[in-house]
Amino acid sequence: AKATDISYNYGGKPIISNLSTSIMKGDRIGILGPNGAGKTTLLKVLLGELNPAAGVVRLGTNLQISYFDQLREQLDETKTVMENVAGGKDTVTINGKSRHILGYLSDFLFEPDQARSLISTLSGGERNRLLLAKLFTRPFNVLVLDEPTNDLDYETLEILEDLLMNFSGTVLLVSHDRAFINNVVTSTLVFEGNGVIKEYVGGYDDWLRQRQPEIEIDSAVERKNTLKIQVVRSKSKFGFKEKRELESTPKLIEKLETEQAELFRALGGPEIYKKDRLEIATKSARLDEVKNELVKAYARWEELEQNRSGV
């Protein structure tokens, strides 16, 4: 989209004053401002849903716009998690590639048994992960998120961050979550009072460094809340990926140790001398690989345990 000198008023109050900006494919734009400043209005003007009082917004061609919140009303309580995402099929197409539905849902922390259960059994956090899973099976190149973090738990928030970072389209994001903005966006549009909106490169902290000292868009309460979110999330380096890796590492170690024992038996028995030399060399090389993999697995296991306990 390309906006040229756009303005928008509501009840005689300027919401947007002479804003010019260009949004390119792949941009992830954060929209910042106090409650009631007009962030959602700006979204609608940039997307062509509201006409500006002055100026022009030109939209690109072949836009496929998706709104995260719109899916909330499209979950069918009488169907399973799988059915809600894949419509009864065994596979879904993600980024042009076919994936089995159970494998895809495991990315969103759904175990096979849970994937086959009715969504009426899901918690609020699980429903949000289901919404994300369903959302990213759809074709779209523009994603609009208006305060998406308000009711997301930490694990779901990390999943969403990963999805957005790997999304090749354009993201328009309204959020007060300072850490989320910092981790996701490439630039910000900031409401600075009286309809003035300025553009800054980078996220929330980048805006703080670039802005004029006298500009304050957040109230004391909002600053406290965003700082609280940042502190809570910055303390935790142990996210859902690390949790799942920690759970799976003992199984990996057990598998490697079993293979190592079998290779020791095969190479230590008298029948080995009856084998082909190539087979002996192959087993010996694999034994060396398993030993190295075990060393790495134990080291990673210890690292994950320390991260979990905050050491």
N, C-alpha and C positions, 0 to 999 in steps of 0.2 A: 504494500500500500504506500501511496505517496500523498501526504497531506500538505497543502499549501495555504498558509495564513488562515487556518480554520478558527472559528469562534463559535461558542455556544453559550446561551444564557438560560437561566431558569428563574422565573419569578423576578425578573429584573436584575438578578445577580449573575455576574460573569462566572461561568464554570471553566470555559476554555477561551483564552485570549490570544489570537494571532499565532497559533502553533503551526510550525512547519517541521515535518519529519518524514523520513523514508524508512520503511521497514522491509528488509530484504529476506529472501528465503534463507532459513537457517538461523535467523536472529531469535534470541530468547529475551524478550523485553519484559522487565519488571516495572510495574506501575505503583508508585509510592505516594502516600498522602494521608492526612488525617481522615477520620470517619466523616462522611458527608461532604468531602471535597469534590466528588464527582468522578471517581475512578471508574465505576461501572459505566457512567455516561460516556467517558472517553473511549472505553472499549467499544461501545455501540456505534459511536461516530466513526471510529477508525475502521469498523467492519461494515459500514454502510447501512446499519440498522436505524440510525438517526441521521437526519440531514443537518449539517452545520448551518448556523445562522449566517455565516459568511465564510468565504474560502471554499476550497474544493478538496475532496478526497477521491483519488483514483485507485481503484483496486486492480490487482493483477488478474490474469486469466486463469481458468481451471482451478479456482480455489475450492478446496474441500474442507469446510470448517467443522470442527467438532467441539462440543461443550461438555466438560467433565460432569457437571451437575445434572445435565439433562438425562443421563442414564439412570438416575436414581428411581425414576418413575417407570422404568422399563424392566425391572426385575420381576420375574414370575415366581411367586411364592410356592406354586404347585409343582415346580420343576426343580431338578437337581442343579448343583453347581455346574456340572458338565453341560447339561442341557441349556442353561442360561447363557453359557459362553459359546458353545459350538452348535447349538440348535439340533442336538441329537446326532451329530456326526462324530466320527472318531478322530478327525483331524481338523486343524485350523491353519490358515495361511498367515504367516507373520513375516513381514518384509519380503514378500514374494516366495517364501519357502514354506513347505508343508511340515507341520509338527503334530505329533500325537497329542491329543487334548490333555492326557494325564501328565505328560512331560511338560507341557506348557503351563499347566496349573501348578506344577511343583515349583516353578519360578516365583509363584505368588504364595508359597508356603502352604499349599493345599496337598495333604496326603491323599493317596488314592481312595481310601474309605470315605474321607470327607468330601472329595470331589464327586462321589456318587450319592451323597446325601442331599436332602432337600435344603434349600437355602433358608427355610424357616428356622433351622437349627443354628444358624450362624450368629456370631456376636457382631457388634457394630464394627469393630476393626476388621473382621473377616469379610463383612459385606463391602467395606471400602476396597479391600484387596480384590474382591470379585468384580467390582465396578472397573477397577484398573485393568484387570484381565480382559474383561469384555470390551472396554474402550479400545485397547490396542490390537484387537482383531479387526477393527474397522478401517476402511481406507480414508485417510484424511491427511492434509498437509499443513493445516493450521489448527493449533490446539489452544483453546481459551480456558483458563482456570481462574475463577474469581473466588478468592479466599479458600483454596483447596485444603489448607492445612488445619483448618479450625477443628475438625473432628477426626483427624488421622492419628493413629498411634505411631510410635517411633519407627517400628519395623516397616509399616506401610509407607511412611514418609521416605525412608531410605529406598524402598522399591521405586517410588515415584521419581525420586531424584535420579536414579540410574536410568529409568525409562526416558526421562526428559533429556539427559545428557547424551543418550544414544539416538535420540529422535532427530531425523534429518530435516524435518519441516520447521515451521515457525511457531514460536510459543509466545502467547500474550498472558502475562501472569500478574494478578493482583494479590498481594499478600502482605501481612504485617510480620511474618516470620523472618527475622533478620538472617538467621543462619541459612534458611531455605533459599532466600533471595541471593545470598552470597554464593551458594553452591551451584546455582542453576543459571542465572541470567548473564547475558553478555552486555547489556546496557539497561539503564533505567530512565523512565519518564517520571519526573517528580513534581507534584503540586506544591508550589511555593507561595500561594496566597493570591487573591484577587484574579484568579483565572490564569495566572502565569504558570506555565509548565516548562521545565527545562530538562534537557537530555544530558545524561552523564554516561561515560563509558564504565562498564563494570557493575558490581552489585551494590549492596547497601553500604558496606564499609568504604567502598570506592567513592560513593556519593558523599559520604561524611568527610572524606579527605579533600574532595574537590570543591565542596560548597563554600559559600561565603560564611564567615564565623557568625554573623548575625541572623542567618536564616535558620529557623526552627519550624519544621512542619509537624513534629510529633508533640502531643501533649505529654506531661510528666508521666501519666498513667501508661500511655502507649510505649514510651521509652523504657519504663520499668518492665512492662510485659515482654517486649522484644528482647531486652537484655536477659530476662529470666529464661526465655526460650533458648537463647544463644548459650547461656551458661550450662543449662541442663544438657543440651545436645553436644556441646563441645567437650564436656567431661567424658562422655561415653564414646569410646573408640571401638566398642564392641557391638556391632550392628547385626542385622539378621543374617548376613552372609557369613560373618565370623561364627555366629551361633550354630548355623547349619554345618559349617566346616568342622567346628569342634565336635559336634555330635557324630560326624561321619569319620573323623580321623582315627579313632580307636578301631573301627571296622576295617579301615584301610591297612592299619598296622597289623591287625590280626591276619588279614589276607596275605600280606607280604611275608609275615613270619611263617605262615603255613607253606607258602611257595618256597621260601628259603629252606625249610626243613625237608621238603620233598626233593629239592635240588641236591642238598647235602646227601640224602639217602641214595639218590640216583648216581651221584658221582663217587660215593664212598663204597658202593657195593661191588662185589667181584664181577657181576654181569656187565659192568660198564666197559670192560675190556673187550667184550664181544660186539660193542656198538661201533658204528661208523665214526671215523675221526671228526667229521664235520658235525655230527650230532653232539659229540663230547665237547667240541669247541663252542658250539651254540649254547649248551647248558652252562658251561663255565662262564661265558660272557654274560648270560642272563643272571647267574648268581652274583656276579659283580654289580650288575645293575640293581638287583634287589637290595643288596647291602647298602648301596648309595641312597636308594629310595627310602629305606628304613631310617637311615641317619637323618635325612631331611624331614621325614614324617614325624619322628620323635621331637626334632627341634621345633617344628611348626606347632606340634601339640603343646609343648611347653610354652611357646610364645602366646598361643591362644588362651591358655589357662591364666597366664599373667595378665593379659589384656582384660579377661573377664573379671578378675579380682582387682583390677585397677592398680597393679604393681608397676 
